[in-house]
Amino acid sequence: MTSHTGKIALLGLAGIGWDDLSARLAARRLPAIGTLLARAAAGRLRPANPASGPAAWATIATGLMPDRHGILSGEEVWAGGLRPIGRASWTADPVWLRLADAGYATASLDWPATAPASAWPGVHVDPRFLTASGVHFHDWLVPRGAAPEEWSERLREVRVHPSDITGAMLAPFVPRLMTVDQDRDHRLVELALRIARLSSAHAAAALLIGSARWDALFLHFGWLETIQAQFGAAEPPFEGVVDAAWTLLDQMIGATVGALPEGTTVLLVSPGRTGQAGVVAAVGPGVERAVLRGASSLDLVPTLLAHFGLVDIDLPGRALVQPAGATHAPPPMRPPRVPPEPDPADLARVAAFGHHPLRPPAGWRARELIARAEMLLATDPAAAGQLADAALALAPASIAALGVRAAAHVAAEEAEPLPDLADRIDAAAPGHLWEALVRAGYHALRKEAGLAQPFLKRVESEGGPDDLVRAAAAWMMLGRPADAARLFERILAAQPDSISALLGLAMARMAKPLEAERHLRRVLELDPGHATARATLVALLRDTGRGGEAAKLAAG
């Protein structure tokens, strides 16, 4: 490959939800981000499942779901027990490797599951490099392979150690920091650790931008997500930490984008946070300011490939920004890799000395199975149920596994196993809301509206959006679409872009075709590839005598 449209930089920002961002932009509290988005194509990003953590970032980097890319959580099982995820964990190529195969120079910083970063072609720096060790800066060792050898010393010198974070630096986050009893409350130290890490990441990013050779740059910043997790519900004197963290993030983004070479295309990406869609924005040469609709985490890799005139028709996503002349196909993806296992001869020698490989704790294996089951529940409930059974064999009292198993039975319209599952939930966690939800599902499948109603009312009064979706589905099974619609509307009042609520409301309003059509079109606006919404709308158009519109929609 010899021609492309210029450099591209993807800034991955963990923990940003569209609603939070929109509110802060409206209040003009993010001047740098606001200036960037004012000339960007931007919109909500529909996250893949799961919506956060290493799996979400691996989906952004591969354009594939976790069952294809192999990254699920921070650890994985191998013959020696458990190990942190890293370079050997990927079962599909991330986009920086695909671009390197096509002849482009790539660089990355702090991207999850990249250790040892020196094993990737290009200039890559893994998360271990930024994690402080030692009491002082000169005690801070560079982990082996955390960066290319020729870059380690240069990057080492720009890092910021937590011991260098002063009270003056902490004061914007905690103005009354002198009131903190640091003998009992260690949150100032923890905040200093986070600020030092972000400062190190920012300095390392500036060095890579200015000195490394790259056509595509991938920067990951987990700062806001970690701050929100630790200080999101903090009481005085830490109540202002999150607001100050947004301000610092805004300044950092402004400085990072400002340091990029002129003509660089910038992608700003966050997979979202609990209850909120993510964010995607593109700005640069040839990118027209527009609202990006229906964007998914699966669309980022096709977009990055298209920037260099590359197309992979086997990827499930689509290019959000399509430059002219995108005709070159990249090399095909390698067959999925299997993480390497220890050499049997080495294990035999270890066993000869009386040592044996550690087995992963049963609880960890159960959590892994549950996570996979939850990802499959919407698309393959039977497979999700089987994984839940395997998890329950290891952790019989797991509420999450019991809930997935019950949901799989409801999807298969199998009522009889549900009372036993409800009893097991009650025994494991007395008073848990899911007991009521499972009993409601049992009576709904048996068309016993009077018996289901008390349980559904409890779910309505105590449940969150996901619980309300399931309660609404039970009302639908009971032939009570008005009650289902009431719950879907309640969800949409809090989450206007909830695809499950919009689709459910459309189903509940099928007696009012124009209203149902409006909701279905909104689903397709948010997710153009939603097969159920498209098929339902096609059928609705045909039933209302608009066969031409139906044929056009079905065709594309």
C-alpha positions in Angstrom: 0.0 0.0 0.0 1.4 3.3 -1.0 -1.5 5.8 -0.8 -3.8 6.8 2.0 -5.7 9.8 3.2 -3.4 10.9 6.1 -2.9 10.0 9.7 -5.7 9.0 12.0 -5.8 9.0 15.8 -8.4 7.1 17.9 -8.8 8.5 21.4 -10.6 6.0 23.6 -12.1 7.6 26.7 -13.5 5.1 29.2 -16.6 6.1 31.3 -18.2 8.8 29.1 -22.0 8.4 28.6 -23.8 10.4 25.9 -26.3 12.0 28.4 -23.6 13.1 30.8 -21.5 14.6 28.0 -24.5 16.4 26.4 -25.4 17.9 29.7 -21.9 19.2 30.4 -21.6 20.5 26.8 -25.0 22.3 27.2 -23.7 23.9 30.4 -20.5 24.9 28.5 -18.3 23.2 31.0 -16.1 21.3 28.4 -14.6 24.0 26.2 -12.0 21.8 24.4 -14.4 18.9 23.7 -17.1 21.4 22.7 -14.8 23.1 20.2 -13.8 19.7 18.8 -17.4 18.5 18.5 -18.5 21.7 16.9 -16.7 20.7 13.7 -17.2 16.9 14.0 -19.6 14.3 12.8 -20.8 13.0 16.2 -23.5 10.9 17.8 -24.4 8.2 20.2 -22.5 5.0 20.1 -24.4 1.8 20.7 -22.1 -0.4 22.7 -21.6 -4.1 22.1 -22.2 -6.5 25.0 -20.5 -6.0 27.5 -20.5 -2.2 27.5 -17.3 -1.7 29.5 -14.1 -3.3 30.6 -11.5 -5.0 28.5 -14.1 -6.9 26.3 -15.6 -3.6 25.2 -12.2 -2.2 24.1 -11.3 -5.4 22.4 -14.5 -5.2 20.4 -13.7 -1.6 19.4 -10.2 -2.8 18.3 -11.3 -5.8 16.3 -14.8 -5.1 15.1 -15.9 -8.4 16.6 -17.8 -9.7 19.6 -16.0 -11.3 22.6 -16.8 -14.8 21.4 -14.6 -14.0 18.3 -11.8 -11.8 19.8 -11.3 -13.8 23.0 -11.1 -11.0 25.5 -13.7 -11.2 28.3 -12.3 -10.0 31.6 -9.1 -9.0 33.2 -8.0 -12.6 33.7 -8.2 -15.9 31.9 -7.8 -19.6 32.5 -4.8 -21.4 31.3 -3.0 -24.6 32.2 -1.2 -22.9 35.0 -4.3 -21.6 36.6 -5.2 -17.9 36.1 -3.2 -15.3 34.3 -3.8 -11.6 33.4 -5.0 -11.1 29.8 -2.5 -9.9 27.3 -1.0 -10.3 23.9 -1.6 -14.1 23.9 -5.3 -13.7 24.8 -6.5 -12.3 21.4 -8.1 -14.9 19.1 -8.6 -12.3 16.4 -6.3 -9.6 15.1 -6.8 -6.0 16.4 -6.9 -3.3 13.8 -3.4 -2.1 14.5 -2.0 -5.5 13.5 -4.2 -5.6 10.4 -2.9 -2.1 9.4 0.7 -3.2 10.1 0.1 -6.2 7.8 -1.1 -3.7 5.1 2.1 -1.7 5.4 1.1 1.1 7.8 2.9 2.2 10.9 0.9 2.0 14.2 1.3 3.0 17.8 -0.7 2.7 20.9 -0.7 3.6 24.6 -2.4 2.0 27.6 -4.8 -0.2 25.5 -6.2 -3.0 27.6 -4.9 -6.6 27.0 -1.8 -5.5 25.1 1.0 -6.7 27.4 3.7 -7.3 26.5 3.3 -4.4 24.1 6.8 -4.8 22.6 5.5 -8.0 20.9 3.3 -5.9 18.6 4.8 -4.4 15.4 5.1 -0.7 15.8 5.5 1.5 18.9 3.1 0.2 21.6 3.1 0.9 25.3 1.0 -1.4 27.5 -0.8 -0.4 30.8 1.9 -1.8 33.0 4.3 1.0 32.0 2.1 3.7 33.6 1.4 1.8 36.9 3.7 3.3 39.5 6.0 1.1 41.7 8.5 2.0 44.4 8.4 4.8 46.9 10.2 7.3 44.7 10.7 7.9 41.0 14.1 6.3 40.9 12.6 3.1 42.4 10.0 2.9 39.6 11.1 -0.1 37.4 10.0 -0.5 33.8 8.2 -3.9 33.4 9.8 -6.2 30.9 8.3 -5.8 27.4 6.0 -3.0 28.4 7.4 -0.8 25.6 9.8 -1.3 22.7 13.3 -1.4 24.2 14.5 1.6 22.2 11.6 3.6 23.7 11.7 2.5 27.3 14.2 5.0 28.6 12.7 8.0 26.7 9.2 7.2 28.0 10.5 6.4 31.5 11.8 9.9 31.9 8.4 11.6 31.2 6.4 9.6 33.7 5.0 11.3 36.8 5.4 9.4 40.1 2.6 9.8 42.7 5.1 11.2 45.2 5.4 14.2 42.9 1.7 15.1 43.2 1.5 18.0 45.6 -1.3 19.4 47.7 -1.6 22.3 45.3 -2.3 19.7 42.5 -5.0 18.0 44.7 -6.7 21.2 45.8 -8.8 21.6 42.6 -10.3 18.2 43.3 -10.6 18.5 47.1 -10.6 22.2 48.1 -10.9 21.3 51.7 -8.2 18.6 51.7 -6.7 19.9 54.9 -9.8 18.5 56.7 -9.1 14.9 55.6 -7.8 12.7 58.3 -5.2 10.8 56.3 -4.5 8.3 59.0 -8.0 6.9 58.5 -8.9 8.1 55.0 -6.5 7.1 52.2 -8.5 8.6 49.4 -6.2 11.5 48.9 -3.4 9.0 48.2 -5.6 7.1 45.9 -6.4 10.3 44.0 -2.8 11.2 43.8 -2.1 7.8 42.2 -4.8 8.4 39.6 -3.6 11.9 38.8 0.0 10.7 38.4 -1.1 7.9 36.1 -3.1 10.3 33.9 -0.2 12.8 33.8 2.2 10.0 32.8 -0.2 8.9 30.1 -0.6 12.4 28.8 3.2 13.0 28.7 3.8 9.6 27.0 1.1 10.4 24.4 2.7 13.7 23.6 6.1 11.9 23.1 4.5 9.3 20.8 2.7 11.9 18.8 5.7 14.0 18.3 8.5 11.4 18.0 7.1 8.0 16.9 6.5 7.0 13.4 2.8 6.3 13.0 0.0 6.4 10.5 -2.6 5.2 13.0 -2.4 6.0 16.7 -4.6 4.4 19.4 -4.7 6.1 22.8 -6.7 4.8 25.7 -7.5 6.8 28.8 -9.3 5.1 31.7 -9.1 8.1 34.0 -12.7 9.2 34.1 -14.1 5.7 34.5 -11.8 4.9 37.5 -12.6 8.3 39.2 -16.3 7.8 38.7 -16.1 4.3 40.2 -14.3 5.5 43.3 -15.7 9.0 43.8 -19.0 9.1 42.0 -21.1 8.9 45.2 -18.5 10.5 47.5 -19.6 12.8 50.3 -17.8 16.0 51.4 -15.0 16.8 51.1 -14.7 14.6 48.0 -18.0 15.6 46.4 -16.3 17.7 43.7 -13.8 15.1 42.5 -15.8 13.9 39.5 -16.5 17.4 38.2 -12.8 18.3 38.5 -11.9 15.1 36.7 -14.1 16.1 33.8 -12.3 19.4 33.7 -8.9 17.9 33.6 -10.0 15.4 31.0 -11.3 18.2 28.8 -8.0 20.0 29.1 -6.0 16.9 28.3 -8.1 16.1 25.2 -7.6 19.7 24.0 -3.9 19.5 24.5 -3.6 16.0 22.9 -5.6 16.9 19.8 -3.7 20.2 19.5 -0.4 18.3 19.4 -1.5 16.0 16.5 0.0 16.8 13.1 -2.1 19.1 11.0 -4.5 17.1 8.8 -4.9 14.2 11.2 -8.3 12.7 11.4 -9.5 12.2 15.0 -11.9 9.6 16.3 -13.2 10.3 19.8 -14.8 7.1 21.2 -16.3 5.9 24.4 -18.3 2.7 24.7 -20.6 4.4 27.3 -21.4 3.6 30.9 -24.2 1.9 32.8 -27.6 3.1 31.5 -26.1 5.4 28.9 -25.1 5.1 25.2 -21.5 5.8 24.3 -20.0 8.6 22.2 -18.4 8.6 18.8 -17.1 11.7 17.0 -15.0 12.1 13.8 -13.3 15.3 12.8 -10.7 15.9 10.1 -10.1 16.4 6.4 -13.1 15.2 4.4 -15.3 14.6 7.4 -18.5 16.7 7.2 -20.2 17.9 10.4 -23.2 15.7 10.8 -25.1 13.6 13.3 -23.9 10.0 13.2 -26.9 7.7 13.7 -27.0 4.1 14.6 -23.3 3.8 15.2 -22.1 0.7 17.0 -18.8 -0.4 18.6 -18.6 -2.8 15.8 -18.3 0.0 13.3 -14.9 1.5 14.4 -12.7 -1.1 12.7 -14.5 -0.7 9.3 -14.2 3.0 9.7 -10.4 2.8 10.4 -9.8 0.5 7.5 -11.9 2.7 5.2 -9.7 5.7 6.1 -6.8 3.9 4.4 -9.0 2.8 1.5 -9.4 -0.8 2.9 -12.6 -2.8 3.0 -13.4 -6.1 4.8 -16.8 -7.3 3.8 -16.7 -10.1 6.5 -16.8 -7.7 9.4 -20.3 -7.2 10.9 -19.9 -3.4 11.2 -20.0 -0.6 8.7 -17.7 2.3 8.0 -19.1 5.5 9.6 -17.1 7.8 7.4 -16.5 6.5 3.9 -13.7 8.2 1.9 -13.9 8.1 -1.9 -12.0 5.3 -3.5 -12.2 2.7 -0.7 -11.6 -0.2 -3.0 -8.6 -2.1 -1.6 -9.2 -5.3 0.4 -6.8 -5.9 3.3 -5.1 -9.2 3.8 -7.6 -11.7 5.2 -7.7 -12.1 9.0 -5.6 -14.9 10.3 -7.4 -17.9 11.7 -8.3 -17.4 15.3 -5.3 -18.0 17.5 -5.4 -20.4 20.5 -3.6 -18.9 23.5 -0.3 -20.9 23.9 -0.2 -23.6 26.5 2.8 -24.5 28.7 5.2 -27.0 27.2 4.1 -30.5 28.5 7.7 -31.4 29.2 8.1 -28.4 31.4 5.0 -29.2 33.3 6.2 -32.8 33.7 9.5 -31.6 35.2 7.6 -29.3 37.6 5.3 -32.2 38.6 8.4 -34.4 39.2 9.4 -32.0 42.0 6.0 -32.4 43.6 4.4 -29.2 42.3 1.2 -29.1 40.3 -0.5 -26.4 38.2 -3.0 -24.3 40.2 -6.6 -24.8 39.2 -8.7 -21.6 38.8 -11.0 -21.0 41.7 -14.5 -22.4 41.1 -16.0 -19.0 41.7 -13.8 -17.4 39.0 -14.8 -20.1 36.5 -18.4 -19.6 37.4 -18.2 -15.9 36.8 -16.6 -16.4 33.4 -19.4 -18.8 32.4 -22.0 -16.3 33.6 -20.5 -13.5 31.7 -20.6 -15.5 28.5 -24.1 -16.6 29.2 -25.3 -13.0 29.7 -23.8 -12.1 26.4 -25.6 -14.9 24.6 -29.0 -14.5 26.4 -30.5 -12.1 23.8 -29.4 -14.1 20.7 -29.2 -17.7 21.8 -31.1 -18.3 25.1 -30.7 -22.1 24.9 -26.9 -21.8 24.8 -27.0 -19.2 27.6 -29.0 -21.6 29.7 -26.5 -24.3 29.2 -23.7 -22.0 30.3 -25.7 -21.0 33.3 -26.1 -24.7 34.2 -22.4 -25.1 34.0 -21.9 -22.1 36.3 -24.5 -23.4 38.8 -22.6 -26.7 39.0 -19.6 -24.7 40.3 -21.6 -22.1 42.3 -25.1 -23.4 43.1 -26.1 -20.2 44.9 -25.1 -17.8 42.2 -27.9 -15.3 41.8 -26.7 -14.2 38.4 -26.6 -17.8 37.1 -30.0 -18.5 38.5 -31.4 -15.4 36.8 -29.9 -16.3 33.4 -31.2 -19.9 33.7 -34.7 -18.5 34.5 -34.6 -16.0 31.6 -33.6 -18.8 29.3 -36.6 -20.9 30.4 -38.9 -18.0 29.9 -37.5 -17.4 26.4 -38.2 -21.1 25.7 -41.7 -20.8 27.2 -40.8 -23.5 29.8 -42.8 -22.6 33.0 -42.3 -25.7 35.1 -38.7 -25.2 36.2 -39.3 -21.6 37.3 -40.7 -22.1 40.8 -37.7 -24.2 41.9 -35.4 -21.4 40.6 -37.4 -18.8 42.4 -37.0 -20.9 45.6 -33.3 -21.2 45.1 -33.0 -17.4 44.6 -34.9 -16.8 47.8 -32.7 -19.2 49.7 -29.5 -17.7 48.4 -30.7 -14.0 48.8 -33.9 -13.6 50.7 -35.9 -10.7 49.4 -34.1 -10.5 46.1 -36.2 -8.8 43.4 -35.4 -11.5 40.9 -37.4 -14.0 42.9 -40.5 -11.9 42.2 -39.5 -11.5 38.6 -39.1 -15.3 38.1 -42.5 -16.0 39.9 -44.1 -13.4 37.7 -42.7 -15.1 34.6 -44.0 -18.5 35.8 -47.6 -17.2 36.1 -47.4 -15.2 32.9 -46.4 -18.3 30.9 -49.4 -20.0 32.5 -51.7 -17.0 31.7 -52.5 -16.5 35.4 -52.8 -12.7 35.4 -54.2 -12.5 38.9 -51.4 -14.5 40.4 -48.7 -12.7 38.4 -49.9 -9.2 39.3 -48.6 -8.9 42.9 -45.1 -9.9 41.7 -45.2 -7.6 38.7 -46.3 -4.7 40.9 -43.3 -5.3 43.2 -40.9 -5.3 40.2 -42.5 -2.1 39.0 -41.9 -0.4 42.3 -38.4 -1.6 43.0 -36.8 -2.6 39.7 -34.4 -0.9 37.3 -34.8 -0.5 33.5 -33.7 -4.1 32.8 -36.2 -5.5 35.3 -39.0 -3.3 33.9 -38.3 -4.6 30.4 -38.8 -8.2 31.7 -41.9 -7.1 33.7 -43.3 -5.5 30.5 -42.6 -8.7 28.6 -44.6 -10.6 31.2 -47.6 -8.2 30.8 -47.4 -8.9 27.0 -47.5 -12.7 27.6 -50.6 -12.1 29.8 -52.3 -10.2 26.9 -52.1 -6.9 28.7 -50.3 -4.6 26.1 -51.5 -1.4 27.8 -49.7 -2.4 31.0 -46.6 -3.3 29.0 -46.7 0.0 27.1 -46.9 1.9 30.4 -43.6 0.3 31.6 -41.9 0.8 28.3 -42.9 4.5 28.3 -41.5 4.8 31.9 -38.2 3.4 30.7 -38.1 5.7 27.7 -38.7 8.7 30.0 -35.4 8.0 31.6 -33.6 6.5 28.6 -35.0 7.9 25.4 -32.8 5.8 23.2 -33.4 2.4 24.9 -33.8 0.1 21.9 -35.4 -2.7 23.9 -38.0 -0.3 25.3 -38.7 1.3 21.8 -39.1 -2.1 20.2 -41.3 -3.4 23.1 -43.5 -0.3 22.9 -43.9 -0.8 19.1 -45.0 -4.4 19.8 -47.4 -3.2 22.5 -48.9 -0.6 20.2 -49.4 -2.7 17.1 -53.2 -2.0 17.3 -52.1 1.6 16.5 -50.1 1.1 13.3 -48.9 4.7 12.9 -47.6 4.8 16.5 -46.0 1.4 16.2 -44.3 2.5 12.9 -42.9 5.6 14.6 -41.2 3.5 17.3 -39.9 1.0 14.8 -38.4 3.7 12.6 -36.8 5.2 15.7 -35.2 1.8 16.4 -33.8 1.6 12.9 -32.5 5.1 13.2 -30.5 4.2 16.2 -29.6 0.7 14.9 -30.0 0.4 11.1 -29.0 -3.3 11.2 -31.7 -4.3 13.8 -33.2 -7.4 12.1 -36.3 -7.7 14.3 -37.3 -4.1 13.9 -36.8 -4.2 10.2 -38.8 -7.4 9.7 -41.6 -6.1 12.0 -41.8 -2.8 10.1 -41.8 -4.6 6.7 -44.7 -6.7 7.9 -46.5 -3.7 9.3 -46.2 -1.8 6.0 -47.5 -4.7 4.1 -50.5 -5.2 6.5 -51.4 -1.5 6.0 -51.4 -1.7 2.2 -47.9 -0.1 1.6 -46.3 -3.0 -0.2 -44.0 -0.7 -2.2 -42.5 0.8 0.9 -42.2 -2.6 2.5 -40.3 -4.0 -0.5 -38.0 -1.1 -0.6 -37.2 -1.4 3.1 -36.8 -5.2 2.8 -34.3 -4.7 0.0 -32.0 -2.4 1.8 
